[in-house]
Amino acid sequence: MSYRGLDKELADHEVVIHDVGEYVRGLAYTDTAEGWFAPLKRGVTGIFHHVSEQHLDRYVDEFSFRYNNRKIKDGERTIQAISMVGGKRLTYKNTRKC
């Protein structure tokens, strides 16, 4: 039920209906969503301990990056992450406005 209606936001979104014994239909299955949420939940409880609503999008972005790059080596992932910050400057003063 939690995933129904997301097709309005995400063009490729599909759902499977467990109530009728459906668990997979083509590329639609819950394992992908559950596989993505599991590290996020572990990160919140194990690394961050608290996630404010104000910065939730940043935490989700971080875990999206980790999930999307999970098949490459740590060093490659680090280089990719560092390459994305070029030309950006974040000061303490700016973090207070976020």
N, C-alpha and C positions, 0 to 999 in steps of 0.2 A: 504493500500500500504506500509506503514512503516514497517510492520512486514514480508513482503514477502522476501524470501531469507535467513531468519534466520535458516531454516532447514539445511543449510550447516554448521552452527555453533552449532546448538542444535538438537540432534537426534530426540527428541520427539516433535519438533515444528510443529504446524499445523496452517492453516489460515482458516478463514471463509470469504465468499464473500458477503458483504452487498449489492452490486449492483444487485445480483440476489435474494435478500430477505433471504439470509442465515445468521443467527445470532448465531446459535448453531449447532455443529455437534459432538455428543458424548461429550468428555471433552474439545473440542476446542470451545472457545468463547472469546470475547474481554474483558469481565468483569475482568478476572484475571490480564491481563496486565494493564488495566486501574486502577484496584484496587491497584496494586503495585506502579504505577507511581504517583497516587494522593498524598500519603503521602510524597513521595520524592519531588514533586513540592512544597507542602506546607512547607516542611522542609527547602528547599532552600530559599524560599521567606520569611518565618516566623522566622526561627531559625538562619540560616547561612548567609542570605542576599547575599552572593556571594560564588560561588564554582569555584575554579580554575581548569583548565584542568589538571594541574599537579597532583592534589589530588582527582580528580573525582572518581577514583576507590575506594578510602577510604570512601567517602560519600555514594557511591552505596553499598559498603559492609555493612556499618552501617544500611542503610535502608533495605537491604536484611535480615540482622539479625533480625531487628525489625519485618518485615513482616512475616518471617518464624517462629517467636516465638510470634505472636500476640495473640494466644489463651491461653497462660499461664499467670499467675499472675505476676505483676511487680516485686515482691520479687524473684520469681523463675527465671525470666528473668535476673535480676541483678546478681544473683548467677551464672547463666550460663555464662554471659558475663565475670564476674570476673575470673571464672575458666579457661577461654580461654587465659588469659594473663600470666599464670604461666611460668616462665623461660624467659620472654621477658623483655628487658629493652629499654626504649626509652628516650634518652636525648635530650635536646634542640639542641645540636650540630648535632645530627643525623637527626633531622627534617629539617634542612637547606639543607641537601643533597638530600632529597626526591624529 
